[in-house]
Structure formats: structure tokens, C-alpha cells
Amino acid sequence: MRCLLPAVSACLVLSSFAASFAMALALPIGGTAPANPAAAPPAVPAAANSDDAAKHAKRTNCLKEAKVKKLIGAQKTAFIKDCVSAP
């Protein structure tokens, strides 16, 4: 009777490790397609990524210029809007 409790405890611990190991094997490895294609995020066209990057770079430059000119408040806001909308 004394050996029964440790044996049962050991079996429960080992089964939980086995279950987590089996789940880890079922997960996709990085860089592979997900098991459910419907769960995959939609692909973003490369042109949209580069366009967003260009907008971000332009806005960052406008913010730096506003800082150099020491603009604050409404003047800064107006300057950034004009700067970003300029070609």
C-alpha cells in the first residue's frame, strides 16, 4: 500500500510530460505553414510595406525639422501637416 501512492504520482507526472511533449511535436516549427490555412494572417503586398515605410521616414524627418526649428503647439502641428503633404 505504501508503494501505491508514489507509483501513481510518478505515472501522473510522466503522463503530463508526455502530453506536453506530444503537443510540442504537433506545433509547427518556425517558418513552416500553419496547420490551419484559414488562421494564417493575410499577406500584405510589398508595395504597401514600402509605401508605409516611406511615409514613416518622411514624417520622422518632418518631426526632426520641427524640433530643429523649435516649433511647439499649433505651429508644430501645422508645419508637420504641410511637410508630410508636400511631395
Secondary structure, 3 states (H helix, E strand, C coil): CCCHHHHHHHHHHHHHHHHHHHHHHHCCCCCCCCCCHHHCCCCCCHHHHHHHHHHHHHHHHHHHHHHHCCCCHHHHHHHHHHHHHCC
